[in-house]
C-alpha cells in the first residue's frame, strides 16, 4: 500500500511501517517481502547513488493488484457496517452508529443531529397548519 502512494527507498518504507504498525518491524521482514513483490512482477527496483540505494515502485500489475485488494476490502467494510447505517429522517445523510434519536408523534426517528430533528419538527408543524 505504501508503494501505491509512489516510489520509495527501502529504508523509507521501513520508517513508514514503524510509524504506522503497532509492533516493531525489521529489515528481515521488509526486504524479503520486497524481493517477493519483485519476483512476482508486482514491483521493480532501481538502484541509485554511490551507496547502491534502491528505489522500489509498483509495476502496472502491482498497481492493478493493489486496486483489486482495495475493492475487496471496501466491499468487506461495507458488508460489516451496513447493518449499523441508518438515514437521517430530515436531510437523508447516512449515519454510522447511533445518531440522534427523538420520539415524534409516537414514532422514534433517527437524525444526524439535533438541528435536523428541530427542522423536521418545524416542517411537520407547517404542514399540519396548512391542513
N, C-alpha and C positions, 0 to 999 in steps of 0.2 A: 504494500500500500504506500509506503514511503517513496518508493521509486516511481509510483504513479504520479506523484507530485512533480517529479523531474529527476534528472541525473544527480547522483550523489557519490561522494567518496565513501569507501568502506568505513573509515573512522567516523565520518559524519553520520552514517546510518547507525553506528553503534551509539553515538552520543544521543541521537534522537530516541532510539529504543530504550536507553537507560532512563531517559526523561519521562517516557510515557508508560513504561511497563512497571508493574508493582513488584518486580523481582529483578535481581542483578543479572545482566546479560554479559556474556564474554565473547571474545573473538572466536573461540572454538565452536560457538553456536552460530554466529553470524556468517563467517566466511565459507564454511561448508554449504550452508543454505544458498549463498550467492553463487557458489560453484554449481550447485544443482540447478538453479534457475538458468545459468548459462548453458549447461549441458542439455537442458530440455528446450533450448531455443527461446526462452522467455525473457532473457536479459543478455545484453552484450557488455563487454568490458573494454575500456580504452585506457591505455597506460599513458600517463603524462608526467612530466617533470623528471629531474635527475634522480629523485628518490623512488622512482617507479610507482608513484601513487596511481591507484586505479579508480577510474570513474565507472560506476555501474549505472546502466539505464535499461529500461524495458524495451524490448523489441515490439513490433506491431502485434505479434502473437501474445506477448506478455501483457500488453495493454488490453487486448481483447479478453484475455483470461481474467484480469482484474475486473473489468467491466461486467463480465458474466458473474463473478463472485459477488460484486456489489448488488446486482439484480437479485441474486438468490438471497442474500442477507436482507435486502429490502423487503422481499416477499415474506421472509420469516418474521421480521419485525412487525410487518403489517398484520400477519396472522396472529401474532402474540398480543398486539394492542387493540385490535378491532373490538373485542368484547368489552373493552374499557373506554370506548369512544362514544360520546353522545353529542347531540347537536343543540346549540342554544336555541330556545324557543322563540327568541326575539330576532337575532341577527343571522342565525344559521351557521355560525362558525362551529367547527368541530372542537370538542372538548375532550381532552385526555385526562381521565381521573374523575373526581367528584363534581367539579363545577360548583355553581351556586344554586341551591335548591330553594324553592319557595312554593307554598301552597296558595293557589289562586282559584277561587270558586270550587273548592273541594278537590282540586287536582294538583298533584305535586309536579311542578315543572322544573326543568334544568336550564340554567342560564350560564353564560360565561362569566358574568359579573353582576353586581348589584345594579349598575346603571341600565343594563339590558332588561333586568326584571322590572325596574321602575318604568322604563319606556314601554314595555309590553303592557303593564297595568294601565298606564295613561292612554295608550292606543285603544285598549279594550273599553275603557270608560268612555272615550269619544264615540266609539261605535255604538255603545249602549244608548248614549244620549240622543243619537240620530234616529234610533228606532223609536 
